[in-house]
Amino acid sequence: MNIIIKQIELMQRIDRLIRMKATGPPILLAHRLGISRTKLYRMIRIMKDLNAPVEYDETIQSYVYEEEVGLIFGFYTNELRISKIQAIT
């Protein structure tokens, strides 16, 4: 179970950096996250498999989202409205 939680936390960290357009080149991002470049590419691939529109922008040397997206992991009740979900992201 810890493996899944650690991967989700890593994905959330990557997501935050992408939103800030502050990932830097892959080798620096991997170093910053304390993972190998291979693991970084694997996580980006997983994010893409989950429909994240992630691309690398050579101009600003950062991963970016081609369109605005949200990332939510976890469970919530039907009573939780969209506005509350947006506040979480």
Backbone bond lengths (Angstrom), bond angles and torsions (degrees), N, CA, C in turn:
res aa  C-N    CA-C-N  psi(-1)  N-CA   C-N-CA  omega(-1)  CA-C   N-CA-C  phi
1 M - - - 1.456 - - 1.526 111.25 -
2 N 1.326 117.20 -38.25 1.458 120.28 179.67 1.521 112.25 -60.19
3 I 1.321 117.34 -32.93 1.463 120.75 -179.74 1.521 110.07 -62.62
4 I 1.317 116.53 -44.84 1.468 120.97 179.82 1.520 110.18 -63.02
5 I 1.311 116.99 -45.75 1.467 121.07 -179.37 1.524 110.37 -62.26
6 K 1.331 117.73 -42.50 1.463 120.65 179.09 1.524 111.18 -64.20
7 Q 1.331 117.13 -38.27 1.467 119.35 178.59 1.525 110.87 -67.87
8 I 1.322 117.28 -39.40 1.467 120.53 177.56 1.528 109.75 -63.66
9 E 1.334 116.73 -44.42 1.471 119.95 179.02 1.524 111.12 -62.15
10 L 1.328 117.17 -39.79 1.461 121.02 177.35 1.523 110.56 -63.52
11 M 1.322 116.46 -43.17 1.458 120.34 178.87 1.530 110.56 -63.11
12 Q 1.320 117.21 -38.45 1.457 120.70 178.31 1.534 110.87 -65.60
13 R 1.334 117.78 -38.57 1.473 120.80 177.27 1.527 110.55 -64.60
14 I 1.326 115.71 -44.54 1.464 119.91 178.41 1.527 109.53 -61.49
15 D 1.322 116.54 -44.15 1.468 121.73 179.51 1.529 110.79 -57.43
16 R 1.337 117.21 -46.07 1.471 120.09 -179.93 1.527 111.54 -60.09
17 L 1.328 115.91 -43.84 1.464 119.67 -179.60 1.524 111.59 -66.98
18 I 1.334 116.57 -37.19 1.470 119.86 177.17 1.525 109.71 -63.73
19 R 1.324 117.35 -43.75 1.469 120.63 179.95 1.524 111.58 -60.50
20 M 1.322 116.39 -34.05 1.468 120.57 179.39 1.523 111.62 -84.55
21 K 1.342 116.31 -3.93 1.464 122.17 -175.65 1.529 109.87 53.75
22 A 1.328 114.05 44.89 1.459 120.94 -174.45 1.523 112.36 -130.34
23 T 1.329 117.50 33.19 1.464 118.60 -179.16 1.515 111.86 -79.00
24 G 1.322 116.82 -32.50 1.457 120.39 -171.99 1.522 109.00 74.03
25 P 1.328 116.88 -177.34 1.462 120.73 178.95 1.536 110.81 -64.09
26 P 1.328 117.16 156.62 1.472 120.64 -176.95 1.527 114.49 -52.05
27 I 1.309 118.39 -42.96 1.468 119.43 -177.55 1.527 111.83 -64.62
28 L 1.340 117.24 -37.98 1.467 120.46 177.70 1.519 111.65 -72.64
29 L 1.330 116.76 -37.17 1.461 120.40 177.73 1.524 110.09 -63.98
30 A 1.315 116.93 -45.61 1.467 120.66 179.19 1.532 109.90 -59.19
31 H 1.331 116.46 -44.78 1.468 120.40 178.86 1.527 110.66 -61.78
32 R 1.315 116.47 -45.04 1.466 122.03 -179.71 1.525 111.57 -59.69
33 L 1.345 116.18 -37.50 1.461 121.28 -179.28 1.529 112.77 -84.81
34 G 1.321 116.74 -9.86 1.454 120.62 -179.62 1.518 113.39 73.82
35 I 1.348 115.63 32.43 1.461 120.92 179.49 1.523 108.96 -129.77
36 S 1.326 115.53 168.12 1.467 119.54 177.22 1.524 109.39 -77.24
37 R 1.305 114.79 161.01 1.465 119.87 176.34 1.528 110.02 -62.97
38 T 1.330 116.19 -36.61 1.468 120.62 177.75 1.519 110.92 -60.45
39 K 1.333 116.91 -44.46 1.466 120.08 179.42 1.523 110.45 -65.58
40 L 1.327 117.11 -38.17 1.464 120.39 177.26 1.522 110.13 -60.17
41 Y 1.331 117.02 -48.71 1.464 120.12 179.94 1.527 110.80 -61.77
42 R 1.332 116.81 -36.09 1.468 120.60 177.68 1.530 110.38 -64.33
43 M 1.345 116.82 -42.23 1.469 120.31 179.75 1.534 111.14 -66.81
44 I 1.329 117.01 -40.45 1.467 120.16 176.93 1.530 109.67 -61.91
45 R 1.327 116.96 -41.02 1.468 121.34 178.32 1.529 110.27 -62.31
46 I 1.328 117.51 -42.87 1.472 121.22 177.98 1.521 109.91 -62.18
47 M 1.332 117.00 -43.03 1.461 120.14 178.62 1.531 110.30 -60.61
48 K 1.321 116.44 -42.53 1.468 120.02 177.76 1.518 111.09 -64.57
49 D 1.333 116.96 -38.15 1.464 120.70 177.41 1.526 111.45 -63.98
50 L 1.344 115.74 -26.04 1.463 121.29 176.49 1.531 111.67 -89.94
51 N 1.333 115.88 15.29 1.472 124.09 176.26 1.522 115.46 75.79
52 A 1.324 117.68 21.62 1.463 119.67 173.90 1.530 107.72 -78.07
53 P 1.331 117.64 126.46 1.463 120.93 -178.97 1.530 112.08 -80.95
54 V 1.322 116.43 60.29 1.457 122.70 -175.68 1.522 110.48 -84.13
55 E 1.309 115.52 131.23 1.465 122.36 175.25 1.514 108.23 -139.58
56 Y 1.322 115.84 157.43 1.461 120.08 175.34 1.522 108.79 -98.28
57 D 1.322 116.65 126.38 1.455 122.46 -179.86 1.534 108.22 -99.42
58 E 1.326 115.64 107.97 1.472 121.41 -178.54 1.528 111.93 -61.64
59 T 1.322 116.65 -34.14 1.459 121.39 -176.49 1.525 111.83 -61.57
60 I 1.327 116.41 -47.31 1.471 119.34 -178.34 1.529 112.17 -100.54
61 Q 1.338 116.81 2.43 1.465 122.06 178.37 1.529 111.47 53.92
62 S 1.344 115.36 51.53 1.455 120.47 -179.43 1.523 109.83 -154.12
63 Y 1.329 114.96 149.90 1.454 118.69 169.20 1.523 107.10 -71.93
64 V 1.319 116.10 146.00 1.464 122.32 179.19 1.522 108.64 -140.81
65 Y 1.313 115.61 163.02 1.458 121.32 170.11 1.514 107.61 -95.08
66 E 1.328 116.73 133.18 1.471 120.65 178.47 1.520 111.62 -69.68
67 E 1.323 116.53 -23.55 1.460 121.60 174.94 1.517 107.87 -147.22
68 E 1.328 116.62 160.86 1.456 121.08 -177.46 1.525 110.11 -68.49
69 V 1.317 115.55 130.62 1.465 121.43 178.60 1.525 108.84 -137.39
70 G 1.319 115.84 165.44 1.457 121.83 175.68 1.515 109.75 -119.79
71 L 1.307 116.42 155.33 1.458 122.24 178.94 1.512 108.45 -128.51
72 I 1.328 116.58 120.50 1.462 121.74 178.64 1.523 107.98 -135.26
73 F 1.319 115.88 127.66 1.453 121.53 171.56 1.512 107.20 -122.55
74 G 1.309 116.73 136.68 1.452 120.60 177.26 1.519 110.71 130.41
75 F 1.299 114.53 -175.90 1.456 121.14 -178.29 1.516 109.31 -113.48
76 Y 1.307 115.27 150.12 1.451 120.53 176.93 1.516 108.73 -149.07
77 T 1.319 116.81 157.75 1.456 121.26 -179.54 1.520 110.08 -83.98
78 N 1.299 116.28 164.06 1.459 120.75 177.58 1.526 111.75 -64.24
79 E 1.317 117.45 -20.04 1.461 121.36 -179.52 1.528 112.23 -75.44
80 L 1.306 116.41 -16.58 1.456 119.90 179.31 1.518 108.90 -74.29
81 R 1.306 116.61 114.04 1.463 121.56 -176.55 1.523 111.51 -80.59
82 I 1.316 114.63 163.54 1.452 121.24 179.27 1.522 111.92 -54.06
83 S 1.322 117.68 -39.42 1.461 120.08 -179.27 1.516 111.25 -61.17
84 K 1.307 117.07 -37.61 1.461 120.39 178.07 1.521 110.26 -70.81
85 I 1.320 117.56 -36.99 1.460 120.64 177.30 1.511 109.59 -63.74
86 Q 1.324 117.71 -42.66 1.444 121.24 179.38 1.526 111.69 -63.19
87 A 1.332 116.51 -34.08 1.457 120.66 178.81 1.520 111.34 -67.03
88 I 1.329 116.98 -28.76 1.462 121.91 -179.95 1.505 110.39 -72.20
89 T 1.335 118.12 -36.76 1.472 121.24 -174.61 1.476 113.33 -77.33
